[in-house]
Amino acid sequence: MRTAALLASVCLGLALSACGSDPAPPGQARAVAPAEAAALLTDRNWLDVWPADKDSRLHVFRFVPSMGGGVYHDRTVFQGQFELFTFDASGATIDFHFPHRGERLRTGYKIERVDGPHPFDLRLTLDRSPRGPRVLYGIAAETGDAAFLDARLAAAAE
C-alpha cells in the first residue's frame, strides 16, 4: 500500500513537472503566456500564407513600437499596398487605430507555438481582424530585422 502511494506521488510529480517544460506533440499548438505574447507580437512579420510563387497574394501585419506603430500589407512578393496604423497592445488585446480612415478596433488575440505550416513556428489568432484574415503566422527567429522577410520571400519566389 505504501509503495503504491509513493509510486502514485512520483508519477503525479513527474506528470506535473512535464506539463510546463515538455513540448507538445508535433502539430499541436502550445499557447504562450500573455507577457510572452506581448513580446512576441512586436518586431516580426505576421503572414496569412507562405507564397508559392511571386504572384501569390499574402497579407502581412508588422507591429513596430520603435517606429510609432505598424504596417499592414496586402501584397504579392514584389508588389502591393500598405496601410500604416498605431496600436497599443497588452498580452491579451490590441487596440488598432488606422488614421487614414479614422478607424479604431479593439480585439483580443493569442499567440501559440506551432509546428508549421512550413516555415512558421508561431501562430497569431485575432478575435476580430481589422484587415485581412484572423489567423496569421510568424517565425520566432525573426527578431526586429525588417529585411528578414523580404530576403526569404524573394528566395522562395525564385
N, C-alpha and C positions, 0 to 999 in steps of 0.2 A: 504494500500500500504506500509506504513511504517512498519507495523507488518510483512508483508510478506518478506520484505528486511531484517529485523532483524532476522527472523526465518531462512532465507537462509544463512545469515552470520554465525549464530550459528551452523547450520548443517555443513557448509563448514569447520568451525574451528574444530568441533569435528571430522569430517572425516579426515582432515589433521593431527590432533594430533594422531589419531588412527593408521595412516599409519606407524609410526615409532615404536610403542610400542606394539600393539596387535599382538599376534601370528597368523600366517596364519592358515586356517582350517587344520584339520588332513590330512596327506598325501600330503600336498602342501609344496614344498621346499621353503626355505627362504634364499636368498643369504646373505652372511656376507660381510662386508666392507673389502677392501684389507688389511688394517692394522690388523684387527682381523684374517683374513685368514692366514697371515704370522705367527701369534702367534699360531693359531690352528693347523697349518701344523706340527709343531715340537713336539717331545716328546710324540707321541702317535702312535699306530699301525693303519695302513690303510689296510683293508682286502677287497677282492672282494666278499666273501661269508662268512656266519657263517656256520661252519661244521655241517653236520647232524650226523656224526659219526666219529670215529677215522681214517677212511680211506678216508674221504672227502678231495679233493685237494683244497688248498687255496693259494692265492698269497698275500703277505704282503709287504708293504713298511713301513719303520720306519726311520724318519728323526731326528737325534740326534746331534745337533750342539756341545754340550759339549763333544762329543766323536770324533769330527772332521769329521763327515759325516753321512752316513746312511747305512741301510742294506735292501736288497731285498731278500725275502724268497719265494721259490717255494716249498710247503710242504704239509704234512698232519698234524694232531695234534701233532704227536710224532716224525716224521721223515721228512727230506727234505734237500734241498740245499740252500745255501745262496750266495750272492754276495755283497761285500762292494762297496760303492760309496761315492764320495764327492759331495757337492752341494752348490749352492748359491740360495737363494730364496728371492723374493720380495713378495709383496701382489698379484702380477699378473703373475709372471713367476718363473720357476725353471730351473736352469742350472745344469744338471747332468753330472758327469764325472765318468765313470767306468774304473778305472786304469788297471784292468787285461787285458781287451781287447782294451784299449786306446780309448773307445767310449765317445763321448760327444753329448749331446742333450739339446736344449733349448725348453721348452714347456710352453704354457700358462696353467693356472689352475684356478679353482674356488672351493670354499667350501660353502656348503649350510647346513642349519639346516633342518633336515628331521625327519619324524616320521616313522622310520623303513626303511628297514626290521629289525625286532627284532634281536638283542638288540641295533641296531645302531640308533644314532641321528645326525650324521654328514655324509655328502657325499662329497668326493673329486673327481672332474672330471678333468682329464688331457686332454689337446687338443691332445697330442700325448704321448703315454706311451713308455718309453724305455724298459720295461719288463712287460709282462702280460697285464691284462685288463686296460682300460682307466678309469673305474668307480670303486671307492673303498669307503669303509665305515669305519667310526670311532665312538668312544664313547667319548663324551665330558668329562665324569667323569674320564677318564684315563688321568692322568697328570704326566708323567715322570716315573712312576713305570713300568719298563720293565717286571716284574713278573705278572703284572695285567692281561695281555692277556693270558699268559701260564696257569695261575690258572683257568681262566674262560674257556679256551679251554679244559683243562683236565676234568673239571667238566661237560662240555657239552658232552664229549665223553663217559662218564660213562653210 
